[in-house]
Amino acid sequence: MQKQLDVVSVVKISVAPQPVIAVSDTTFFGRGYAILVIRCPWLKKNIHFHEVRSETPEEYRKARHVLEQKGYRIEATVIDGKLGVSGIFHDIPVQLCQFHQIATVRRYLASRPKLQAGKELGGRHSSGRTRNRITDHKC
């Protein structure tokens, strides 16, 4: 994978530093190689990325530091719920991404509820196109 990435030329797009909402995630390409990406949905651009070996709070701390050094002011962030990452952004609003919010709720609900209350909370057999559309897509 690394050899393939090395031959690709990356065009740097400059974006003027400004207030941003930081949507962050780490994507793995095998064991021990990943890319942490921070994207601003307002700008529809990735405003930061760097290679990592593992997804740790320290990597998110580095990314935040780089963005702030460039002049970006992070007004809020969306994260995937990795333990410790929300502490890096303790001074700004943090939201768990929609996919992971729903995954957490589903973990605590019965998959085939028998009681009416469980059915109303959204067992797998309940109707709800919105819920299915959201849960079928990752962050």
C-alpha positions as CSV (number, residue, x, y, z in Angstrom):
1,M,0.0,0.0,0.0
2,Q,2.8,2.4,0.9
3,K,4.5,1.9,-2.5
4,Q,1.3,2.8,-4.3
5,L,0.8,5.9,-2.2
6,D,4.4,7.0,-2.7
7,V,3.9,7.3,-6.5
8,V,0.8,9.4,-6.3
9,S,1.4,13.2,-6.4
10,V,-0.7,15.1,-3.9
11,V,-1.9,18.6,-5.0
12,K,-2.0,20.9,-2.0
13,I,-5.0,23.1,-1.9
14,S,-4.7,26.1,0.2
15,V,-7.6,27.2,2.3
16,A,-7.5,30.5,4.2
17,P,-7.6,29.8,8.0
18,Q,-11.0,30.5,9.4
19,P,-13.5,29.2,12.0
20,V,-14.3,25.5,11.2
21,I,-16.3,22.5,12.4
22,A,-13.8,19.6,12.5
23,V,-15.1,16.2,11.5
24,S,-12.3,13.7,12.2
25,D,-11.8,10.1,11.6
26,T,-8.9,7.6,11.1
27,T,-9.0,5.1,8.2
28,F,-6.8,2.0,8.3
29,F,-5.2,0.3,5.4
30,G,-4.0,-2.9,7.0
31,R,-2.3,-3.3,10.4
32,G,-0.2,-0.4,11.6
33,Y,-0.9,2.0,8.7
34,A,-3.7,4.6,8.8
35,I,-4.5,8.1,7.8
36,L,-6.1,10.6,10.3
37,V,-8.3,13.0,8.3
38,I,-10.0,16.2,9.5
39,R,-12.6,17.6,7.2
40,C,-14.6,20.8,7.3
41,P,-18.1,20.2,6.0
42,W,-18.7,23.9,5.4
43,L,-15.7,24.1,3.1
44,K,-16.2,20.6,1.7
45,K,-12.5,20.1,2.0
46,N,-10.0,18.1,4.1
47,I,-8.2,20.6,6.1
48,H,-5.7,18.2,7.7
49,F,-4.4,14.7,7.3
50,H,-1.4,12.8,8.5
51,E,-0.2,9.1,8.6
52,V,-0.5,7.3,11.9
53,R,0.3,3.8,13.2
54,S,-2.7,3.7,15.6
55,E,-5.7,5.8,16.5
56,T,-4.7,7.4,19.8
57,P,-5.7,10.6,21.5
58,E,-2.2,11.9,21.0
59,E,-2.6,11.8,17.2
60,Y,-5.7,13.9,17.5
61,R,-3.8,16.3,19.8
62,K,-1.1,16.7,17.2
63,A,-3.7,17.3,14.5
64,R,-5.5,19.9,16.6
65,H,-2.2,21.6,17.3
66,V,-1.2,21.8,13.6
67,L,-4.6,23.3,12.7
68,E,-4.4,25.9,15.4
69,Q,-0.8,26.8,14.3
70,K,-2.1,27.3,10.8
71,G,-4.7,29.8,12.2
72,Y,-7.9,27.7,12.2
73,R,-10.2,28.2,15.1
74,I,-12.1,24.9,15.8
75,E,-15.6,25.9,16.9
76,A,-16.9,22.3,17.3
77,T,-15.9,18.8,16.4
78,V,-17.5,15.5,15.4
79,I,-15.7,12.4,16.5
80,D,-16.3,8.6,16.3
81,G,-16.2,8.0,20.0
82,K,-12.7,6.6,20.4
83,L,-11.8,6.7,24.1
84,G,-9.9,9.7,25.2
85,V,-10.4,11.8,22.1
86,S,-13.2,13.9,23.5
87,G,-10.8,15.1,26.2
88,I,-8.5,16.6,23.5
89,F,-11.4,18.9,22.6
90,H,-12.6,19.6,26.2
91,D,-13.0,23.3,25.6
92,I,-15.3,23.1,22.6
93,P,-18.6,21.3,21.8
94,V,-18.0,17.6,20.8
95,Q,-20.6,15.5,19.0
96,L,-20.4,11.8,18.4
97,C,-21.1,11.0,14.7
98,Q,-24.6,9.9,13.8
99,F,-23.5,6.3,12.8
100,H,-21.8,5.8,16.2
101,Q,-24.7,7.3,18.1
102,I,-27.1,4.8,16.6
103,A,-24.7,1.9,17.0
104,T,-24.5,2.7,20.7
105,V,-28.3,2.8,21.1
106,R,-28.6,-0.5,19.1
107,R,-26.1,-2.2,21.4
108,Y,-28.5,-1.7,24.4
109,L,-31.8,-2.5,22.6
110,A,-33.1,-6.0,21.9
111,S,-32.8,-7.0,18.3
112,R,-36.3,-8.6,18.3
113,P,-38.2,-6.8,21.1
114,K,-41.3,-8.5,22.6
115,L,-42.6,-5.6,24.7
116,Q,-44.4,-2.7,23.1
117,A,-41.9,-0.2,24.6
118,G,-39.0,-2.1,23.0
119,K,-40.8,-2.0,19.7
120,E,-41.4,1.7,19.9
121,L,-37.7,2.3,20.7
122,G,-36.8,0.8,17.4
123,G,-36.1,-2.9,17.2
124,R,-34.8,-4.2,13.9
125,H,-38.2,-5.0,12.6
126,S,-39.6,-1.5,13.2
127,S,-40.3,0.7,10.2
128,G,-38.2,3.7,9.7
129,R,-36.5,4.5,6.4
130,T,-34.4,7.3,8.0
131,R,-32.9,5.0,10.6
132,N,-32.0,2.4,8.0
133,R,-30.4,4.9,5.7
134,I,-28.3,6.4,8.5
135,T,-27.1,3.1,9.9
136,D,-26.1,1.7,6.5
137,H,-23.5,4.4,6.0
138,K,-20.4,4.9,8.0
139,C,-19.0,8.3,9.0
